[in-house]
Amino acid sequence: MYKFFRNILFLFPTEDVHYFSMNMLRALCRWRWSRQLVTWACRPDEAASYKLQAASEDRGGGSLQKEVFGLTFRNPVGLGAGFDKNALYLRELDALGFGFVEIGTVTPLPQDGNEKPRLFRLPQDQALINRMGFNNEGVQVIAQRLKQWREKNGARSGGNQRLPLIVGGNIGKNKATPNEEAWKDYIICFRELFDHVDYFVVNVSSPNTPGLRALQEKDALHNILTRLQALNQEMAAVRHIPPRPLLLKIAPDLTWQQIDDVVDLAMEIRLDGLVAANTTISRDGLITSPARLETIGAGGLSGAPLKERSTEIVRYIHKKTGGTLPIIASGGIFTGEDGLEKTAAGGSLVQVWTGFIYEGPFIVGRICAKLQR
């Protein structure tokens, strides 16, 4: 059924369809009974026999629960950053059964991002190319929206109360901020979001902000991450709660030596985990014609072509650290078998994005059903 609708939706501009689809889902989830129906239909298969009323109370539970970096995830399937940049659709994504959602990338000041069109489908490759450019409403607006969402769902901001849906905050720098002052942007975002998210991901690996990937070099990373860790400890002490888990998202285009440097730094300053991996600038092995790729131009490639490389990186980091550094595995996850491949390689959790676009709203349940067996 979804493939039929997908074929129609794919006739229209990618970014417009994204907002149209999510706004339709928002309308469907407006009423409690219809939201419960969505939850019942999309939740992991192991819960399909539960009564409809129970759908809003127990999504995924049982053996699907995962304890990672001090947080309890109701299931290990999350939605990657960039899909719900402004935390507009948390209720709807909750209904679809995601174990966690990463909002952002959030920057201190609002910014429009790059010129449209900036999001492109490659159906032959089951891939997307994006050069969104950290378009978001700015950290203050997003923090307020998260505060309201938490309070509406019965959790006070500023404390350590957890809602069933874990929310991560992916933070970055504004385009106009020079790299030598980038740490200030990350500090601002961290401080503003601290009371409203469950964990943080530092994004220095997007290819769509000029110069951003230079911050992946060891000295630049050390400067940003040590400052964030110090602030993390300080804010947690004031609130008498544990520090927020702090993770780093890395690019798939790093060399093995660069990955070694990142892992060594992560262990040195006690990061809570890594997200592997972001989009790639490579176009190797694509079926899409070179002429089409040239027309599209620059941007980060995601989807099926990234599957093998991201799995290699997850396996390498897991082996290098002896499994002591949790990894959120991301890249080319479309099916339950893809999710199982990532966890077998050492992923503690898995994260979808492009797979969600191509496979539709039932992707969480299908992956969870495979991971539970």
BALOBA-1460 file (C-alpha; in Angstrom, 3 decimals):
// residues 373
<rec num="1" residu="m" x="0.000" y="0.000" z="0.000"/>
<rec num="2" residu="y" x="2.725" y="2.477" z="0.942"/>
<rec num="3" residu="k" x="4.602" y="1.802" z="-2.299"/>
<rec num="4" residu="f" x="1.516" y="2.867" z="-4.250"/>
<rec num="5" residu="f" x="1.328" y="6.191" z="-2.398"/>
<rec num="6" residu="r" x="5.103" y="6.581" z="-2.568"/>
<rec num="7" residu="n" x="5.026" y="6.385" z="-6.358"/>
<rec num="8" residu="i" x="2.535" y="9.258" z="-6.395"/>
<rec num="9" residu="l" x="4.421" y="11.321" z="-3.826"/>
<rec num="10" residu="f" x="7.678" y="10.865" z="-5.736"/>
<rec num="11" residu="l" x="6.151" y="12.789" z="-8.626"/>
<rec num="12" residu="f" x="6.393" y="15.993" z="-6.579"/>
<rec num="13" residu="p" x="9.341" y="18.038" z="-5.194"/>
<rec num="14" residu="t" x="11.073" y="16.154" z="-2.378"/>
<rec num="15" residu="e" x="11.105" y="18.802" z="0.329"/>
<rec num="16" residu="d" x="7.480" y="19.824" z="-0.305"/>
<rec num="17" residu="v" x="6.376" y="16.187" z="-0.063"/>
<rec num="18" residu="h" x="8.223" y="15.813" z="3.236"/>
<rec num="19" residu="y" x="6.211" y="18.556" z="4.921"/>
<rec num="20" residu="f" x="2.965" y="17.569" z="3.189"/>
<rec num="21" residu="s" x="3.273" y="13.965" z="4.408"/>
<rec num="22" residu="m" x="4.138" y="14.908" z="7.968"/>
<rec num="23" residu="n" x="1.332" y="17.459" z="8.134"/>
<rec num="24" residu="m" x="-1.106" y="14.797" z="6.939"/>
<rec num="25" residu="l" x="0.159" y="12.488" z="9.668"/>
<rec num="26" residu="r" x="-0.249" y="15.323" z="12.171"/>
<rec num="27" residu="a" x="-3.869" y="15.744" z="11.111"/>
<rec num="28" residu="l" x="-4.441" y="11.998" z="11.485"/>
<rec num="29" residu="c" x="-2.940" y="12.008" z="14.973"/>
<rec num="30" residu="r" x="-4.984" y="14.961" z="16.139"/>
<rec num="31" residu="w" x="-7.587" y="12.750" z="17.826"/>
<rec num="32" residu="r" x="-6.723" y="10.219" z="20.493"/>
<rec num="33" residu="w" x="-8.579" y="7.335" z="18.858"/>
<rec num="34" residu="s" x="-6.950" y="7.857" z="15.462"/>
<rec num="35" residu="r" x="-3.520" y="8.289" z="17.048"/>
<rec num="36" residu="q" x="-4.004" y="4.980" z="18.872"/>
<rec num="37" residu="l" x="-4.955" y="3.359" z="15.567"/>
<rec num="38" residu="v" x="-1.721" y="4.631" z="13.968"/>
<rec num="39" residu="t" x="0.248" y="3.340" z="16.947"/>
<rec num="40" residu="w" x="-1.412" y="-0.058" z="16.797"/>
<rec num="41" residu="a" x="-0.783" y="-0.391" z="13.068"/>
<rec num="42" residu="c" x="2.859" y="0.711" z="13.123"/>
<rec num="43" residu="r" x="4.175" y="-0.738" z="16.363"/>
<rec num="44" residu="p" x="6.465" y="-3.791" z="16.493"/>
<rec num="45" residu="d" x="4.775" y="-7.017" z="15.389"/>
<rec num="46" residu="e" x="5.246" y="-8.698" z="18.755"/>
<rec num="47" residu="a" x="2.659" y="-6.346" z="20.225"/>
<rec num="48" residu="a" x="0.124" y="-6.591" z="17.414"/>
<rec num="49" residu="s" x="-2.249" y="-8.784" z="19.396"/>
<rec num="50" residu="y" x="-2.597" y="-6.299" z="22.244"/>
<rec num="51" residu="k" x="-5.817" y="-4.397" z="22.635"/>
<rec num="52" residu="l" x="-6.073" y="-1.050" z="20.873"/>
<rec num="53" residu="q" x="-6.202" y="0.807" z="24.175"/>
<rec num="54" residu="a" x="-2.853" y="-0.637" z="25.219"/>
<rec num="55" residu="a" x="-1.202" y="0.737" z="22.100"/>
<rec num="56" residu="s" x="-0.624" y="4.135" z="23.655"/>
<rec num="57" residu="e" x="0.844" y="2.655" z="26.826"/>
<rec num="58" residu="d" x="3.281" y="-0.032" z="25.707"/>
<rec num="59" residu="r" x="5.061" y="0.506" z="22.396"/>
<rec num="60" residu="g" x="7.696" y="-2.065" z="21.840"/>
<rec num="61" residu="g" x="8.639" y="-3.008" z="25.454"/>
<rec num="62" residu="g" x="9.738" y="-6.441" z="26.519"/>
<rec num="63" residu="s" x="12.940" y="-7.750" z="25.038"/>
<rec num="64" residu="l" x="13.126" y="-4.779" z="22.698"/>
<rec num="65" residu="q" x="14.094" y="-2.443" z="25.522"/>
<rec num="66" residu="k" x="17.723" y="-1.335" z="25.492"/>
<rec num="67" residu="e" x="19.813" y="0.296" z="28.211"/>
<rec num="68" residu="v" x="22.412" y="2.483" z="26.510"/>
<rec num="69" residu="f" x="24.529" y="5.275" z="28.045"/>
<rec num="70" residu="g" x="22.258" y="5.368" z="31.078"/>
<rec num="71" residu="l" x="18.995" y="5.733" z="29.148"/>
<rec num="72" residu="t" x="16.213" y="3.192" z="28.677"/>
<rec num="73" residu="f" x="15.092" y="2.980" z="25.056"/>
<rec num="74" residu="r" x="11.744" y="1.255" z="24.553"/>
<rec num="75" residu="n" x="13.175" y="-0.176" z="21.331"/>
<rec num="76" residu="p" x="16.505" y="0.296" z="19.509"/>
<rec num="77" residu="v" x="15.177" y="1.946" z="16.325"/>
<rec num="78" residu="g" x="15.512" y="5.710" z="16.079"/>
<rec num="79" residu="l" x="15.032" y="8.484" z="13.560"/>
<rec num="80" residu="g" x="18.146" y="10.417" z="12.584"/>
<rec num="81" residu="a" x="18.683" y="14.147" z="12.770"/>
<rec num="82" residu="g" x="17.543" y="16.249" z="9.844"/>
<rec num="83" residu="f" x="14.065" y="14.762" z="9.562"/>
<rec num="84" residu="d" x="12.373" y="16.725" z="12.345"/>
<rec num="85" residu="k" x="14.775" y="19.641" z="12.533"/>
<rec num="86" residu="n" x="12.497" y="21.889" z="14.578"/>
<rec num="87" residu="a" x="10.840" y="19.312" z="16.878"/>
<rec num="88" residu="l" x="7.495" y="19.831" z="15.156"/>
<rec num="89" residu="y" x="6.379" y="16.207" z="14.854"/>
<rec num="90" residu="l" x="7.334" y="14.431" z="18.079"/>
<rec num="91" residu="r" x="3.782" y="13.290" z="18.837"/>
<rec num="92" residu="e" x="3.450" y="11.811" z="15.360"/>
<rec num="93" residu="l" x="6.850" y="10.101" z="15.405"/>
<rec num="94" residu="d" x="6.007" y="8.754" z="18.855"/>
<rec num="95" residu="a" x="2.851" y="7.213" z="17.397"/>
<rec num="96" residu="l" x="4.891" y="5.519" z="14.649"/>
<rec num="97" residu="g" x="6.774" y="3.653" z="17.368"/>
<rec num="98" residu="f" x="10.276" y="5.089" z="17.165"/>
<rec num="99" residu="g" x="12.369" y="4.347" z="20.226"/>
<rec num="100" residu="f" x="14.120" y="7.680" z="19.918"/>
<rec num="101" residu="v" x="14.138" y="10.757" z="17.705"/>
<rec num="102" residu="e" x="17.058" y="13.118" z="17.135"/>
<rec num="103" residu="i" x="15.951" y="16.690" z="16.487"/>
<rec num="104" residu="g" x="18.072" y="19.285" z="14.693"/>
<rec num="105" residu="t" x="20.672" y="20.008" z="13.641"/>
<rec num="106" residu="v" x="20.008" y="23.031" z="15.871"/>
<rec num="107" residu="t" x="22.080" y="26.218" z="15.640"/>
<rec num="108" residu="p" x="22.137" y="29.242" z="17.983"/>
<rec num="109" residu="l" x="20.509" y="31.593" z="15.480"/>
<rec num="110" residu="p" x="17.764" y="30.686" z="13.023"/>
<rec num="111" residu="q" x="18.920" y="30.209" z="9.461"/>
<rec num="112" residu="d" x="17.222" y="29.467" z="6.176"/>
<rec num="113" residu="g" x="19.769" y="26.976" z="4.918"/>
<rec num="114" residu="n" x="20.868" y="26.653" z="1.336"/>
<rec num="115" residu="e" x="18.905" y="27.704" z="-1.702"/>
<rec num="116" residu="k" x="16.171" y="25.377" z="-2.958"/>
<rec num="117" residu="p" x="15.989" y="22.827" z="-4.451"/>
<rec num="118" residu="r" x="18.288" y="21.130" z="-1.946"/>
<rec num="119" residu="l" x="16.846" y="17.651" z="-1.446"/>
<rec num="120" residu="f" x="16.889" y="15.101" z="-4.275"/>
<rec num="121" residu="r" x="15.776" y="11.498" z="-4.726"/>
<rec num="122" residu="l" x="17.831" y="8.825" z="-6.476"/>
<rec num="123" residu="p" x="15.225" y="6.027" z="-6.752"/>
<rec num="124" residu="q" x="17.458" y="3.702" z="-8.775"/>
<rec num="125" residu="d" x="19.948" y="3.729" z="-5.897"/>
<rec num="126" residu="q" x="17.421" y="3.981" z="-3.058"/>
<rec num="127" residu="a" x="19.218" y="7.116" z="-1.980"/>
<rec num="128" residu="l" x="18.867" y="10.818" z="-1.311"/>
<rec num="129" residu="i" x="21.198" y="13.749" z="-1.827"/>
<rec num="130" residu="n" x="20.712" y="16.743" z="0.426"/>
<rec num="131" residu="r" x="22.408" y="20.062" z="0.904"/>
<rec num="132" residu="m" x="19.935" y="21.519" z="3.374"/>
<rec num="133" residu="g" x="22.527" y="23.590" z="5.234"/>
<rec num="134" residu="f" x="21.268" y="23.368" z="8.847"/>
<rec num="135" residu="n" x="17.988" y="25.147" z="8.140"/>
<rec num="136" residu="n" x="16.227" y="25.529" z="11.499"/>
<rec num="137" residu="e" x="14.297" y="27.998" z="13.633"/>
<rec num="138" residu="g" x="17.122" y="28.564" z="16.116"/>
<rec num="139" residu="v" x="17.792" y="27.088" z="19.529"/>
<rec num="140" residu="q" x="15.547" y="29.358" z="21.593"/>
<rec num="141" residu="v" x="12.422" y="28.581" z="19.575"/>
<rec num="142" residu="i" x="13.177" y="24.860" z="19.531"/>
<rec num="143" residu="a" x="13.987" y="24.747" z="23.248"/>
<rec num="144" residu="q" x="10.655" y="26.375" z="24.065"/>
<rec num="145" residu="r" x="8.816" y="23.902" z="21.827"/>
<rec num="146" residu="l" x="10.533" y="20.968" z="23.538"/>
<rec num="147" residu="k" x="9.714" y="22.408" z="26.955"/>
<rec num="148" residu="q" x="6.038" y="22.621" z="26.060"/>
<rec num="149" residu="w" x="6.055" y="19.105" z="24.615"/>
<rec num="150" residu="r" x="7.601" y="17.647" z="27.757"/>
<rec num="151" residu="e" x="5.226" y="19.460" z="30.068"/>
<rec num="152" residu="k" x="2.205" y="18.461" z="28.003"/>
<rec num="153" residu="n" x="3.290" y="14.835" z="28.336"/>
<rec num="154" residu="g" x="3.759" y="15.044" z="32.082"/>
<rec num="155" residu="a" x="7.501" y="15.623" z="32.495"/>
<rec num="156" residu="r" x="8.909" y="18.801" z="34.002"/>
<rec num="157" residu="s" x="11.762" y="20.474" z="32.166"/>
<rec num="158" residu="g" x="14.986" y="20.829" z="34.108"/>
<rec num="159" residu="g" x="14.726" y="17.485" z="35.854"/>
<rec num="160" residu="n" x="15.661" y="13.936" z="34.954"/>
<rec num="161" residu="q" x="12.184" y="12.584" z="34.230"/>
<rec num="162" residu="r" x="12.033" y="10.429" z="31.117"/>
<rec num="163" residu="l" x="9.224" y="10.106" z="28.632"/>
<rec num="164" residu="p" x="8.709" y="6.895" z="26.622"/>
<rec num="165" residu="l" x="10.126" y="8.601" z="23.530"/>
<rec num="166" residu="i" x="13.803" y="9.475" z="24.008"/>
<rec num="167" residu="v" x="14.715" y="12.786" z="22.343"/>
<rec num="168" residu="g" x="18.262" y="13.624" z="21.313"/>
<rec num="169" residu="g" x="19.524" y="17.081" z="20.484"/>
<rec num="170" residu="n" x="21.827" y="17.322" z="17.466"/>
<rec num="171" residu="i" x="23.765" y="20.594" z="17.683"/>
<rec num="172" residu="g" x="25.877" y="22.543" z="15.199"/>
<rec num="173" residu="k" x="27.236" y="25.956" z="14.343"/>
<rec num="174" residu="n" x="25.768" y="28.766" z="12.287"/>
<rec num="175" residu="k" x="27.138" y="29.139" z="8.781"/>
<rec num="176" residu="a" x="28.440" y="32.656" z="9.509"/>
<rec num="177" residu="t" x="30.378" y="31.570" z="12.606"/>
<rec num="178" residu="p" x="34.116" y="31.174" z="11.881"/>
<rec num="179" residu="n" x="35.618" y="27.832" z="12.852"/>
<rec num="180" residu="e" x="37.850" y="29.339" z="15.518"/>
<rec num="181" residu="e" x="34.707" y="30.492" z="17.338"/>
<rec num="182" residu="a" x="32.593" y="27.415" z="16.582"/>
<rec num="183" residu="w" x="32.881" y="26.136" z="20.147"/>
<rec num="184" residu="k" x="30.799" y="29.105" z="21.302"/>
<rec num="185" residu="d" x="27.874" y="28.010" z="19.110"/>
<rec num="186" residu="y" x="27.985" y="24.473" z="20.493"/>
<rec num="187" residu="i" x="28.083" y="25.831" z="24.046"/>
<rec num="188" residu="i" x="25.039" y="28.046" z="23.414"/>
<rec num="189" residu="c" x="23.019" y="25.170" z="21.966"/>
<rec num="190" residu="f" x="24.051" y="22.791" z="24.726"/>
<rec num="191" residu="r" x="23.115" y="25.233" z="27.473"/>
<rec num="192" residu="e" x="19.720" y="26.097" z="25.945"/>
<rec num="193" residu="l" x="18.716" y="22.474" z="25.254"/>
<rec num="194" residu="f" x="20.152" y="20.842" z="28.378"/>
<rec num="195" residu="d" x="16.852" y="20.757" z="30.268"/>
<rec num="196" residu="h" x="14.793" y="19.598" z="27.306"/>
<rec num="197" residu="v" x="16.621" y="16.681" z="25.628"/>
<rec num="198" residu="d" x="17.823" y="13.301" z="26.872"/>
<rec num="199" residu="y" x="21.179" y="13.211" z="25.087"/>
<rec num="200" residu="f" x="23.326" y="15.332" z="22.771"/>
<rec num="201" residu="v" x="25.030" y="14.680" z="19.462"/>
<rec num="202" residu="v" x="27.759" y="17.051" z="18.280"/>
<rec num="203" residu="n" x="27.567" y="17.443" z="14.506"/>
<rec num="204" residu="v" x="30.854" y="18.411" z="12.864"/>
<rec num="205" residu="s" x="30.428" y="16.019" z="9.936"/>
<rec num="206" residu="s" x="27.764" y="17.515" z="7.681"/>
<rec num="207" residu="p" x="29.162" y="18.298" z="4.211"/>
<rec num="208" residu="n" x="26.647" y="21.106" z="3.678"/>
<rec num="209" residu="t" x="28.111" y="23.866" z="5.877"/>
<rec num="210" residu="p" x="31.351" y="25.243" z="4.406"/>
<rec num="211" residu="g" x="34.384" y="24.314" z="6.492"/>
<rec num="212" residu="l" x="32.413" y="22.346" z="9.081"/>
<rec num="213" residu="r" x="34.216" y="19.054" z="8.471"/>
<rec num="214" residu="a" x="37.531" y="20.718" z="9.329"/>
<rec num="215" residu="l" x="36.270" y="20.607" z="12.922"/>
<rec num="216" residu="q" x="36.698" y="16.819" z="12.823"/>
<rec num="217" residu="e" x="40.456" y="17.295" z="13.144"/>
<rec num="218" residu="k" x="41.698" y="16.192" z="16.543"/>
<rec num="219" residu="d" x="42.701" y="19.588" z="17.975"/>
<rec num="220" residu="a" x="39.484" y="21.320" z="16.913"/>
<rec num="221" residu="l" x="37.378" y="18.450" z="18.239"/>
<rec num="222" residu="h" x="39.270" y="18.415" z="21.529"/>
<rec num="223" residu="n" x="38.563" y="22.102" z="22.033"/>
<rec num="224" residu="i" x="34.819" y="21.732" z="21.428"/>
<rec num="225" residu="l" x="34.240" y="18.489" z="23.277"/>
<rec num="226" residu="t" x="36.247" y="19.270" z="26.410"/>
<rec num="227" residu="r" x="34.362" y="22.548" z="26.809"/>
<rec num="228" residu="l" x="31.050" y="20.754" z="26.400"/>
<rec num="229" residu="q" x="32.002" y="18.071" z="28.898"/>
<rec num="230" residu="a" x="32.977" y="20.703" z="31.463"/>
<rec num="231" residu="l" x="29.659" y="22.516" z="30.976"/>
<rec num="232" residu="n" x="27.811" y="19.200" z="31.119"/>
<rec num="233" residu="q" x="29.302" y="18.407" z="34.534"/>
<rec num="234" residu="e" x="28.635" y="21.916" z="35.793"/>
<rec num="235" residu="m" x="24.966" y="22.015" z="34.760"/>
<rec num="236" residu="a" x="24.297" y="18.502" z="36.024"/>
<rec num="237" residu="a" x="25.797" y="19.338" z="39.423"/>
<rec num="238" residu="v" x="23.587" y="22.415" z="39.783"/>
<rec num="239" residu="r" x="20.470" y="20.357" z="39.002"/>
<rec num="240" residu="h" x="21.571" y="17.307" z="41.034"/>
<rec num="241" residu="i" x="21.124" y="14.992" z="38.066"/>
<rec num="242" residu="p" x="23.514" y="12.860" z="35.994"/>
<rec num="243" residu="p" x="25.256" y="14.613" z="33.082"/>
<rec num="244" residu="r" x="23.565" y="14.307" z="29.721"/>
<rec num="245" residu="p" x="25.058" y="11.635" z="27.469"/>
<rec num="246" residu="l" x="27.317" y="13.338" z="24.919"/>
<rec num="247" residu="l" x="27.960" y="11.734" z="21.522"/>
<rec num="248" residu="l" x="29.818" y="12.683" z="18.363"/>
<rec num="249" residu="k" x="28.555" y="12.089" z="14.816"/>
<rec num="250" residu="i" x="31.278" y="11.230" z="12.338"/>
<rec num="251" residu="a" x="31.523" y="11.247" z="8.556"/>
<rec num="252" residu="p" x="31.879" y="8.035" z="6.529"/>
<rec num="253" residu="d" x="34.582" y="9.734" z="4.455"/>
<rec num="254" residu="l" x="37.165" y="9.742" z="7.260"/>
<rec num="255" residu="t" x="40.315" y="7.693" z="6.789"/>
<rec num="256" residu="w" x="41.027" y="4.860" z="9.221"/>
<rec num="257" residu="q" x="43.723" y="7.023" z="10.821"/>
<rec num="258" residu="q" x="41.211" y="9.823" z="11.336"/>
<rec num="259" residu="i" x="38.749" y="7.358" z="12.835"/>
<rec num="260" residu="d" x="41.510" y="6.150" z="15.169"/>
<rec num="261" residu="d" x="42.078" y="9.755" z="16.254"/>
<rec num="262" residu="v" x="38.359" y="10.250" z="16.894"/>
<rec num="263" residu="v" x="38.092" y="7.045" z="18.909"/>
<rec num="264" residu="d" x="41.181" y="7.877" z="20.967"/>
<rec num="265" residu="l" x="39.768" y="11.318" z="21.727"/>
<rec num="266" residu="a" x="36.366" y="9.878" z="22.592"/>
<rec num="267" residu="m" x="37.958" y="7.508" z="25.083"/>
<rec num="268" residu="e" x="40.249" y="10.199" z="26.494"/>
<rec num="269" residu="i" x="37.498" y="12.688" z="27.295"/>
<rec num="270" residu="r" x="34.922" y="9.999" z="28.072"/>
<rec num="271" residu="l" x="32.354" y="10.589" z="25.394"/>
<rec num="272" residu="d" x="29.284" y="8.440" z="25.858"/>
<rec num="273" residu="g" x="29.183" y="7.211" z="22.287"/>
<rec num="274" residu="l" x="29.503" y="7.813" z="18.561"/>
<rec num="275" residu="v" x="26.988" y="8.050" z="15.711"/>
<rec num="276" residu="a" x="28.330" y="6.309" z="12.616"/>
<rec num="277" residu="a" x="27.816" y="7.645" z="10.122"/>
<rec num="278" residu="n" x="26.660" y="10.892" z="8.519"/>
<rec num="279" residu="t" x="26.127" y="11.385" z="4.773"/>
<rec num="280" residu="t" x="28.942" y="10.902" z="2.279"/>
<rec num="281" residu="i" x="30.307" y="13.151" z="-0.462"/>
<rec num="282" residu="s" x="31.284" y="10.076" z="-2.495"/>
<rec num="283" residu="r" x="29.326" y="9.162" z="-5.627"/>
<rec num="284" residu="d" x="31.104" y="5.860" z="-6.273"/>
<rec num="285" residu="g" x="29.122" y="2.924" z="-7.614"/>
<rec num="286" residu="l" x="25.827" y="4.734" z="-8.217"/>
<rec num="287" residu="i" x="23.395" y="3.575" z="-10.876"/>
<rec num="288" residu="t" x="22.024" y="7.092" z="-11.368"/>
<rec num="289" residu="s" x="23.536" y="8.620" z="-14.488"/>
<rec num="290" residu="p" x="26.525" y="10.968" z="-14.206"/>
<rec num="291" residu="a" x="24.500" y="13.603" z="-16.082"/>
<rec num="292" residu="r" x="21.763" y="13.489" z="-13.438"/>
<rec num="293" residu="l" x="24.326" y="13.668" z="-10.643"/>
<rec num="294" residu="e" x="25.984" y="16.646" z="-12.269"/>
<rec num="295" residu="t" x="22.625" y="18.399" z="-12.522"/>
<rec num="296" residu="i" x="21.951" y="17.791" z="-8.831"/>
<rec num="297" residu="g" x="25.379" y="19.012" z="-7.780"/>
<rec num="298" residu="a" x="26.916" y="19.003" z="-4.299"/>
<rec num="299" residu="g" x="25.397" y="17.488" z="-1.188"/>
<rec num="300" residu="g" x="25.528" y="14.570" z="1.203"/>
<rec num="301" residu="l" x="24.477" y="11.164" z="-0.119"/>
<rec num="302" residu="s" x="22.450" y="8.887" z="2.153"/>
<rec num="303" residu="g" x="20.647" y="5.590" z="1.787"/>
<rec num="304" residu="a" x="21.506" y="2.161" z="0.424"/>
<rec num="305" residu="p" x="24.886" y="3.139" z="-1.143"/>
<rec num="306" residu="l" x="26.143" y="4.011" z="2.361"/>
<rec num="307" residu="k" x="25.191" y="0.673" z="3.895"/>
<rec num="308" residu="e" x="28.462" y="-1.216" z="3.453"/>
<rec num="309" residu="r" x="30.768" y="1.645" z="4.461"/>
<rec num="310" residu="s" x="28.803" y="2.513" z="7.591"/>
<rec num="311" residu="t" x="28.756" y="-1.138" z="8.667"/>
<rec num="312" residu="e" x="32.532" y="-1.324" z="8.175"/>
<rec num="313" residu="i" x="33.014" y="1.726" z="10.399"/>
<rec num="314" residu="v" x="30.710" y="0.383" z="13.114"/>
<rec num="315" residu="r" x="32.531" y="-2.961" z="13.100"/>
<rec num="316" residu="y" x="35.946" y="-1.265" z="13.198"/>
<rec num="317" residu="i" x="35.076" y="1.013" z="16.134"/>
<rec num="318" residu="h" x="33.425" y="-1.810" z="18.046"/>
<rec num="319" residu="k" x="36.495" y="-3.986" z="17.647"/>
<rec num="320" residu="k" x="38.949" y="-1.183" z="18.454"/>
<rec num="321" residu="t" x="37.138" y="-0.282" z="21.675"/>
<rec num="322" residu="g" x="36.276" y="-3.806" z="22.688"/>
<rec num="323" residu="g" x="32.621" y="-2.835" z="22.677"/>
<rec num="324" residu="t" x="33.103" y="-0.304" z="25.478"/>
<rec num="325" residu="l" x="31.985" y="2.702" z="23.402"/>
<rec num="326" residu="p" x="28.289" y="2.590" z="22.422"/>
<rec num="327" residu="i" x="27.550" y="3.227" z="18.736"/>
<rec num="328" residu="i" x="24.362" y="4.459" z="17.117"/>
<rec num="329" residu="a" x="24.602" y="2.796" z="13.706"/>
<rec num="330" residu="s" x="23.247" y="4.807" z="10.797"/>
<rec num="331" residu="g" x="23.435" y="4.420" z="7.040"/>
<rec num="332" residu="g" x="21.537" y="2.253" z="4.560"/>
<rec num="333" residu="i" x="19.033" y="0.695" z="6.970"/>
<rec num="334" residu="f" x="15.854" y="-0.244" z="5.110"/>
<rec num="335" residu="t" x="14.897" y="-3.692" z="6.414"/>
<rec num="336" residu="g" x="15.047" y="-5.831" z="9.508"/>
<rec num="337" residu="e" x="18.017" y="-7.631" z="7.984"/>
<rec num="338" residu="d" x="19.831" y="-4.305" z="7.592"/>
<rec num="339" residu="g" x="19.181" y="-3.494" z="11.242"/>
<rec num="340" residu="l" x="20.392" y="-6.925" z="12.294"/>
<rec num="341" residu="e" x="23.576" y="-6.446" z="10.254"/>
<rec num="342" residu="k" x="24.315" y="-3.193" z="12.069"/>
<rec num="343" residu="t" x="23.742" y="-4.651" z="15.531"/>
<rec num="344" residu="a" x="25.823" y="-7.719" z="14.672"/>
<rec num="345" residu="a" x="28.638" y="-5.353" z="13.681"/>
<rec num="346" residu="g" x="28.472" y="-3.701" z="17.095"/>
<rec num="347" residu="g" x="25.724" y="-1.084" z="16.918"/>
<rec num="348" residu="s" x="23.960" y="-0.572" z="20.228"/>
<rec num="349" residu="l" x="21.105" y="1.263" z="18.524"/>
<rec num="350" residu="v" x="20.134" y="1.841" z="14.891"/>
<rec num="351" residu="q" x="18.943" y="4.987" z="13.199"/>
<rec num="352" residu="v" x="16.946" y="5.349" z="9.985"/>
<rec num="353" residu="w" x="16.281" y="8.328" z="7.738"/>
<rec num="354" residu="t" x="16.363" y="7.588" z="4.013"/>
<rec num="355" residu="g" x="14.985" y="4.109" z="4.688"/>
<rec num="356" residu="f" x="11.965" y="5.739" z="6.325"/>
<rec num="357" residu="i" x="11.300" y="7.719" z="3.135"/>
<rec num="358" residu="y" x="11.495" y="4.649" z="0.909"/>
<rec num="359" residu="e" x="9.924" y="2.027" z="3.195"/>
<rec num="360" residu="g" x="7.256" y="4.104" z="4.933"/>
<rec num="361" residu="p" x="5.639" y="4.195" z="8.377"/>
<rec num="362" residu="f" x="5.882" y="0.467" z="9.088"/>
<rec num="363" residu="i" x="9.684" y="0.420" z="9.065"/>
<rec num="364" residu="v" x="10.061" y="0.535" z="12.858"/>
<rec num="365" residu="g" x="7.853" y="-2.476" z="13.464"/>
<rec num="366" residu="r" x="9.565" y="-4.507" z="10.742"/>
<rec num="367" residu="i" x="13.061" y="-3.820" z="12.033"/>
<rec num="368" residu="c" x="12.051" y="-4.458" z="15.634"/>
<rec num="369" residu="a" x="10.410" y="-7.750" z="14.712"/>
<rec num="370" residu="k" x="13.689" y="-8.927" z="13.178"/>
<rec num="371" residu="l" x="15.861" y="-7.684" z="16.046"/>
<rec num="372" residu="q" x="13.697" y="-9.443" z="18.614"/>
<rec num="373" residu="r" x="14.043" y="-12.895" z="17.068"/>
